[in-house]
Amino acid sequence: MNNLLLTNSLTKKKEIFIPIDTNKISLYVCGPTVYDKPHVGNARALVIFDLLYRTLIEIYGKTKVTYVRNITDIDDKIIESAKQNGVSISELTNKITKGFHLDCSSLFCFKPNLEPKATDHVKEMIEMTSNLINLNAAYEKKGHVYFSVSSFKNYGKLSNKKKEDLKIGARVEVSEFKKDPLDFVLWKPSKKDEPGWGSPWGKGRPGWHLECSVMSEKYLGSRFDIHGGGLDLIFPHHENEIAQSCVNNKTEKFANYWVHNGFVTFNKEKMSKSLGNISTIEDANKKYSGQVVRLALISSHYKQPLDWSDELLETQSKILDKWYSMYLENSINSLPDCFNDLLDDLNTPLYISKLHDLFNQSQKGNSDKRLEFNRACRLVGLFNETVSEREKFKKSKAKISEEMILKKIKDRENAKKAGNYKLADKLRAELVNDGIDIKDVKGKTIWNYK
């Protein structure tokens, strides 16, 4: 087996992964802020880091890999969303968290070993904030506590930004209480109608960046192997995590490898809730199975942008339909040869091209390749449904009954015989729009659910 190579955002290079301890592989990934339904941009991170987790398990063994993915259940966006929806914060966060878990299941993602919630770790956040104040790396003013960026000499290394450039137009909170515009909040006072916890600085709540530093350290230690998340988290979130954690723990490093997935775009524009151009995981699952969505999300390399469209999903759905003709209940235990493509920085496009090759060889009657093909599909989270389950799902999503399908096909055939091709084309278009794939083969109409 070759070495695992990962593109490290910290060094801007593709590097051989060398764990701190081969018996304790550690992976931390920023999870959802549960104020609204996750969109497919969020789903990409879910699937990519699930794929990395699967890869690490295959290399080191399941018992030796610890995957932590947090849930942020206290945040300005959560407070605002609860107000707009007229519900309590706990009601909102419980509902969104439950939906998030359903989305994870629909995408066939493994559960992380640990899924800590921010609100369960406020005590540790207060302790870390107090320690940073004692180290003269943070300061308090009128109930606000800020981290002093000047206390960390390597600030900006991850995002490749210089401090002097960041002061103009920086993505940082503006506040009259800051000594430096780059300083970021560790603790803030809570308003009367907001949740809060008692602290040495009064009733308040933690800053967003502080949460991940505390939870990753608690479960993985002050130094761990891999920290993952979306590209948009590099600055300021991950940059600030590094600064406060390294100063607090008096270490040079926080995570050894930083892995970031690219954006999902819609018409070449980043998909985000603020732009209102989102497609939720739930939306995608209304028409396509989670397997189709999963295959779509790994169809391009994780570092590259992925443009989301119905055409993309339709293409992946047809590929899965084809592949399912070679489905087997069982497969080989040994790793397929194409596993080496995952070791090369999770090269899923090349891996998928090898799946096509294996499928073609399977079709030609090569039983060994068919077993390998099934193993290779399952390795990346595909073939999680039996043929009958997949057909049942497709039927459930169809907008039209089988009786009506057969009637329209008969009407179309009659229209063609009568030379009314305009009506025939109209009936075909209606069937396609209703989720029915039809083909004319040797004078007969063959149909199937998309």
Long-range contacts (C-beta under 8 A, 24 or more apart in sequence): 1-59, 1-335, 1-339, 1-340, 1-343, 2-340, 2-343, 2-344, 3-343, 4-55, 4-56, 4-59, 4-343, 5-343, 5-344, 5-345, 6-226, 6-257, 6-259, 6-345, 6-346, 7-259, 7-303, 7-345, 8-257, 8-258, 8-259, 9-158, 9-234, 9-258, 9-259, 9-260, 10-157, 10-158, 10-257, 10-258, 12-160, 14-345, 15-257, 17-225, 17-226, 17-257, 18-256, 19-60, 19-225, 20-223, 20-224, 20-225, 20-256, 22-60, 22-64, 23-64, 24-64, 24-66, 25-56, 25-60, 25-64, 25-65, 25-66, 25-225, 26-66, 26-68, 26-220, 26-221, 26-224, 26-225, 26-226, 27-52, 27-53, 27-56, 27-65, 27-66, 27-67, 27-68, 27-224, 27-225, 27-226, 27-228, 28-68, 28-69, 28-70, 28-212, 28-215, 28-216, 28-219, 28-220, 28-224, 28-226, 28-227, 28-228, 28-255, 29-67, 29-68, 29-69, 29-112, 29-227, 29-228, 29-229, 30-69, 30-70, 30-212, 30-228, 30-229, 30-230, 30-233, 30-237, 31-69, 31-70, 31-71, 31-72, 31-115, 32-71, 32-72, 32-96, 32-97, 32-100, 33-72, 33-75, 33-77, 33-78, 33-208, 34-71, 34-72, 34-73, 34-78, 34-92, 34-93, 34-96, 34-97, 34-100, 35-75, 35-77, 35-78, 35-80, 35-81, 35-82, 35-92, 35-93, 35-96, 36-77, 36-81, 36-96, 36-273, 37-96, 37-99, 37-280, 37-281, 37-282, 38-99, 38-100, 38-103, 38-280, 38-281, 39-264, 39-271, 39-272, 39-273, 39-278, 39-279, 39-280, 39-281, 40-264, 40-271, 40-278, 40-279, 40-280, 40-281, 40-284, 40-293, 40-297, 40-308, 41-230, 41-263, 41-264, 41-270, 41-271, 41-272, 41-278, 42-230, 42-281, 43-103, 43-107, 43-264, 43-281, 43-284, 43-293, 43-297, 44-230, 44-261, 44-262, 44-264, 44-297, 44-302, 44-306, 45-228, 45-229, 45-230, 45-261, 46-103, 46-104, 46-107, 46-109, 47-107, 47-109, 47-294, 47-297, 47-298, 47-381, 48-228, 48-261, 48-297, 48-298, 48-302, 48-346, 49-228, 49-259, 49-261, 50-107, 50-109, 50-110, 50-381, 51-298, 51-342, 51-346, 51-348, 51-380, 51-381, 52-226, 52-228, 52-259, 52-346, 53-110, 53-112, 54-110, 54-379, 54-380, 54-381, 55-342, 55-343, 55-346, 58-335, 58-339, 58-379, 65-113, 66-113, 66-114, 66-219, 66-220, 67-110, 67-112, 67-113, 67-114, 68-112, 68-113, 68-114, 68-115, 68-116, 68-215, 68-216, 68-219, 68-220, 69-112, 69-114, 69-115, 70-115, 70-116, 70-117, 70-118, 70-211, 70-212, 70-215, 70-216, 71-97, 71-100, 71-115, 71-116, 71-117, 71-118, 72-118, 72-208, 72-211, 73-97, 73-117, 73-118, 73-119, 74-118, 74-119, 74-195, 74-205, 74-206, 75-208, 79-194, 79-195, 89-195, 99-282, 103-281, 103-282, 103-285, 105-290, 106-281, 106-285, 106-290, 106-293, 107-281, 107-290, 107-293, 107-294, 107-297, 107-381, 108-290, 108-291, 108-294, 108-381, 108-382, 108-384, 109-381, 114-219, 116-215, 116-218, 116-219, 118-206, 118-211, 118-215, 121-211, 121-214, 121-215, 121-218, 122-197, 122-205, 122-206, 124-214, 124-218, 125-186, 125-187, 125-206, 125-210, 125-211, 125-214, 126-187, 126-197, 126-199, 126-200, 126-206, 128-186, 128-210, 128-213, 128-214, 128-244, 128-248, 129-186, 129-187, 129-199, 129-206, 129-210, 130-200, 131-248, 132-186, 132-244, 132-247, 132-248, 135-247, 135-248, 137-244, 137-247, 137-248, 138-186, 139-179, 140-187, 140-201, 141-177, 142-177, 142-189, 143-187, 143-188, 143-189, 143-201, 143-202, 143-204, 144-175, 144-177, 144-185, 144-187, 144-188, 144-189, 144-201, 145-185, 145-186, 145-187, 145-188, 145-201, 146-175, 146-177, 146-178, 146-179, 146-183, 146-184, 146-185, 146-186, 147-183, 147-184, 147-185, 147-186, 147-240, 147-243, 147-244, 147-247, 148-179, 148-180, 148-183, 149-180, 149-182, 149-183, 149-184, 149-243, 150-180, 151-243, 151-247, 152-242, 152-243, 152-244, 152-246, 152-247, 154-242, 154-243, 154-246, 155-182, 155-239, 155-243, 156-239, 157-242, 158-234, 158-235, 158-238, 158-239, 158-242, 158-258, 159-234, 159-235, 159-236, 159-238, 159-239, 161-235, 161-239, 170-236, 171-235, 171-236, 172-236, 184-209, 184-236, 184-240, 186-210, 186-244, 208-237, 209-236, 209-237, 209-240, 209-241, 209-244, 210-244, 212-237, 212-241, 213-241, 213-244, 213-245, 213-248, 213-254, 216-241, 216-245, 216-255, 217-245, 217-249, 222-249, 222-251, 222-254, 223-249, 223-251, 223-253, 223-254, 223-255, 223-256, 224-254, 224-255, 224-256, 225-255, 225-256, 225-257, 226-255, 226-256, 226-257, 226-258, 226-259, 227-254, 227-255, 227-257, 227-258, 227-259, 228-258, 228-259, 228-260, 228-261, 229-260, 229-261, 230-260, 230-261, 230-263, 231-260, 231-261, 231-262, 231-263, 232-263, 232-270, 233-260, 234-258, 234-260, 260-303, 261-302, 261-303, 262-302, 262-303, 262-304, 262-305, 262-306, 263-305, 263-306, 264-297, 264-305, 264-306, 264-307, 264-308, 265-305, 265-306, 265-307, 265-308, 266-307, 266-308, 266-309, 267-307, 268-307, 271-308, 279-308, 284-313, 286-397, 287-313, 287-397, 287-435, 288-313, 288-316, 288-317, 288-397, 289-320, 289-385, 289-390, 289-393, 289-394, 291-320, 291-381, 291-382, 291-383, 291-384, 291-385, 291-390, 292-316, 292-317, 292-320, 294-381, 294-382, 295-319, 295-320, 295-352, 295-382, 298-348, 298-352, 298-380, 299-348, 299-349, 299-352, 300-348, 300-349, 301-345, 301-346, 301-347, 301-348, 301-349, 302-346, 302-348, 303-345, 314-450, 317-450, 318-450, 320-382, 320-390, 321-448, 321-450, 322-359, 323-355, 323-359, 323-373, 323-377, 323-382, 323-383, 324-383, 324-387, 324-390, 325-363, 326-359, 326-362, 326-363, 326-370, 326-373, 326-374, 327-374, 327-383, 327-386, 327-387, 328-370, 328-371, 328-374, 329-386, 330-371, 330-374, 331-371, 331-372, 331-373, 331-374, 331-375, 331-378, 332-371, 332-372, 332-374, 332-375, 333-375, 334-375, 335-375, 335-379, 336-372, 336-373, 336-375, 336-376, 336-379, 337-372, 338-376, 339-376, 339-379, 342-379, 342-380, 348-380, 351-376, 351-380, 391-449, 394-435, 394-449, 394-450, 395-449, 397-435, 397-449, 398-434, 398-435, 398-436, 398-449, 399-433, 399-434, 399-435, 400-431, 400-434, 400-435, 400-436, 405-431, 405-434, 405-436, 405-447, 409-438, 409-445, 409-447, 412-445, 413-445
